[in-house]
Amino acid sequence: MNSNFFADAIELKMRLQWGQPAFTIIDVRDRSNYNLAHIAGAIPLPLDNLASRAHSTLQRERDIYIYGDDDAQSAYAAQILRISGFTSVCEIAGGITAWENIGGSLEGTTCIATS
């Protein structure tokens, strides 16, 4: 992971394509938005229970990529994780919109409906 708190969607896509190990993608949007479409492989950890579930769900040694409805939500979620002791947390600039714009793989009910 880069040394910044931010990553662009291309960086994440390259890591997925190269099969790089030891990273987690987190979607902090509400469950209904996650169900509609999310980055392939992302796990849902809605913002309202992120702090309570982070320690039991996430591994501290893994790089964490996080996205929300917008960059502000991603930044807030990343701050929660950093305060909780997760040090390798990176916000995906532009979130799912940026991911879609580069042709990143999506999963969800809207993806099935348009197939």
N, C-alpha and C positions, 0 to 999 in steps of 0.2 A: 504494500500500500504506500502511496506517496506520503510525504511528511506533512501535507496540508490537511485541513479538516474537510476539504471539498474534493470531489472527484467528478469528472464529467462522465456521461453515459458511455462514451467510447472506451474509457479506461476500464470500466466494469465489463463491458462486452468483450474486450480483449482478454481479460482474466478468465471469463467463462469459456471463451473459445480455446484458450490455451490449456484449459483444465487445471489451472492453478488451485492448489488445495488451501484449506484452512481459512475460508471466509464465509460470512453469512450475510444474506440480504434480508433486510427487515422492512416491511410495509407497515407504517403506523397509522394509515387511514382507517376509517371505520370499516367494519366487517362487510357491509353491503358493497362499498366501493371495491374492496379487495376481491369479493366474489365476482364482480363484473369483469375486472381485468387487473392483473398484477404481473410484475416481472416474473418470468419463469423461474421457479425455485425459491422465490421470496416466501418468508414466513410471516403470517399476520401477528402483529403485536400492537393492537390499537393503543393510541396515545393515552387513553383514559386508564389503562392498566399496565402500561409499560414498566413503570417503576416497580410494581409489585411482582411482575412476572420475569423481569430481566435476569435476576440471579438464578432462578430455577430453570430458565430456558436457554440462556446464552452461555457460551464458553468465553471466558476472559481472554484467552490466548489467541482467539480468532480475530481476523480483521472483520469489521462490521461495516456494511454499507447500508445506509438508511434513507428512506424517502417517505414523503407524505403528500398531502394535497397540494402543497406549495413549499417554497424554500423556507418560509418562516416556520411552518410546522415541522419540517425536517430539522431545522436548526434547534428548535425547542426540544425535540425528541433526542437529538444528539447530545444536547446539554444535560438532559436527565441521565443518559447513560454515562457520560463523562463524570458527572458528580457521583454516580454510583460506583465508580472505580474502573470503568471500561476505558482503556486508553487508546485503542486503535479503532476509533469511530469516524467514519467518513460520510458526509452528506452528499447525496447524488444531486448535483446541480440540475435544476429543471425537472427533477422527479420522473414520474412515469411518462409525462409528455415528451421530455427529452429522449427517453428510452424509445418511445414509439417513433419519434422523428428519425432515429438512426436505424430503424428496422429491427430493434431488439425483440426477442421472443417474448410473447405474452401468453398467459393462461387465464382462464375465467369464462364465465357464461357468455359474454359478448363475443369472445373469440370463437367459441363453438358455434354461435348463431351466424357468424359471418363466414364460416368455413364452407 
